[in-house]
Amino acid sequence: MPRVVDTRIRVIAWVYLAAQILLVGTGGLVRLTSSGLGCPTWPACTADSLVNTPEMGIHGLIEFGNRLLGVALGILAIVAFLSVWRMRQTRPDLFRLTLFAGLGIPAQAFIGGISVWTQLNPYVVGLHFVISAILAGLCTAFVFRTYTEMGPRVVAVPRWYLIVTHLTSVVVALTVLVGIMTTGSGPHAGDANAPRNGLNSELLQHIHAWPAYTTFALTLVLLFAAFRLRLQTLPWAALLLVVELVQIGVGLLQARTGLPPLMVGIHMILSCVLVSALVSLILHLTKPAGLPTAVLTTDSSAAAPTDASTAAAGSV
């Protein structure tokens, strides 16, 4: 197991992030193909079989396949945790991130079990998605930290920019939550007999759009300011804006075409990509204490060790 961050750990971090987002896509496939109860029990697929059976058809195959991918993600979480185990003293940030992200995997499995036991209660299914978004954010932070050194960091943007960025994060969280409520009222319940939340779907679509467009406006402010002030957040604000544009386009298209499953699935995946892009922007609000403001990079090779623990880590 590595003693310092190297290419192996960075590859694991990127695969971990991609797998978290991929699992959202396969979870969406389960829901959008009405396969949510393809395996009617949990943790086994049926009362008599751990795996799906031919009699269960395509729905059982899709649901059990998603469960297998969840197991694969759990193995990847263990690999990520073990990869930083020998650095738990010199890089406690990586240790904590892999620990918390790893604990989220069994939590997700248990919530998935509750959703099956409750016949796909929309609020439980919604919580499932919330945890997925949080895990995507944690894995994004893990990727970022593999490219930075330990040590004190200072704010690298004006105070008002910091406030607007965090305000944007609040609005994004509100957008995601209202989107979950909207989906919980719509036609894609995961099973023909699954309950809905009983809310007005058409009204929620309009309410969902309000924080979404507010997020877009705030991101324009962040991008323009980063360009004028030459801030290191510029590429990340641009990335966030691009994701929002695509997400808005998909949202408008699905609303005007009767919510086709493919568009809804893409919308779900983009929600986690949006969270990841936002977390990336937030992480670039600071820089290592000894790094000049003009240096617009997070490359660890550009930053000298800033405390005793960092120096020790570099000498190992």
Order of alpha helices (4+ residues) and beta strands (2+ residues): alpha-alpha-alpha-alpha-beta-alpha-alpha-alpha-alpha-beta-alpha
